Amino acid sequence: MFEIINEKVSVLSKYNRETGSVFPAKIKWQGRVYNIKSVSYYHRIREGRTIFHIFHVTDSVLDFKLKLDSETLHWFLMEVTDGN
């Protein structure tokens, strides 16, 4: 299953002061909370003057592609896949 979602979601993120990194820890989507186990891939993209932070994460069952808008600080769930 591979689905394009493109919806705003709630995200609890963690900041590591030693490494200066931020990463999502939990996602709340459609009334359900997903605990993120790991970040598979991270990169930034620029659209005009806005930088978007893209996180590819997993909860060990589903894989999520998240986008953080650095201007508004809104999180978006872009894609969900179960690996099949």
Secondary structure in CASP SS format (residue, H / E / C, confidence):
PFRMAT SS
TARGET T0000
AUTHOR 0000-0000-0000
METHOD secondary structure of the structure
MODEL  1
M C 1.00
F E 1.00
E E 1.00
I E 1.00
I E 1.00
N E 1.00
E E 1.00
K E 1.00
V C 1.00
S E 1.00
V E 1.00
L E 1.00
S E 1.00
K E 1.00
Y E 1.00
N E 1.00
R C 1.00
E C 1.00
T C 1.00
G C 1.00
S E 1.00
V E 1.00
F E 1.00
P E 1.00
A E 1.00
K E 1.00
I E 1.00
K E 1.00
W E 1.00
Q C 1.00
G C 1.00
R E 1.00
V E 1.00
Y E 1.00
N E 1.00
I C 1.00
K C 1.00
S E 1.00
V E 1.00
S E 1.00
Y E 1.00
Y E 1.00
H E 1.00
R E 1.00
I E 1.00
R E 1.00
E E 1.00
G C 1.00
R C 1.00
T E 1.00
I E 1.00
F E 1.00
H E 1.00
I E 1.00
F E 1.00
H E 1.00
V E 1.00
T E 1.00
D C 1.00
S C 1.00
V C 1.00
L C 1.00
D E 1.00
F E 1.00
K E 1.00
L E 1.00
K E 1.00
L E 1.00
D E 1.00
S C 1.00
E C 1.00
T C 1.00
L C 1.00
H C 1.00
W E 1.00
F E 1.00
L E 1.00
M E 1.00
E E 1.00
V E 1.00
T E 1.00
D C 1.00
G C 1.00
N C 1.00
END
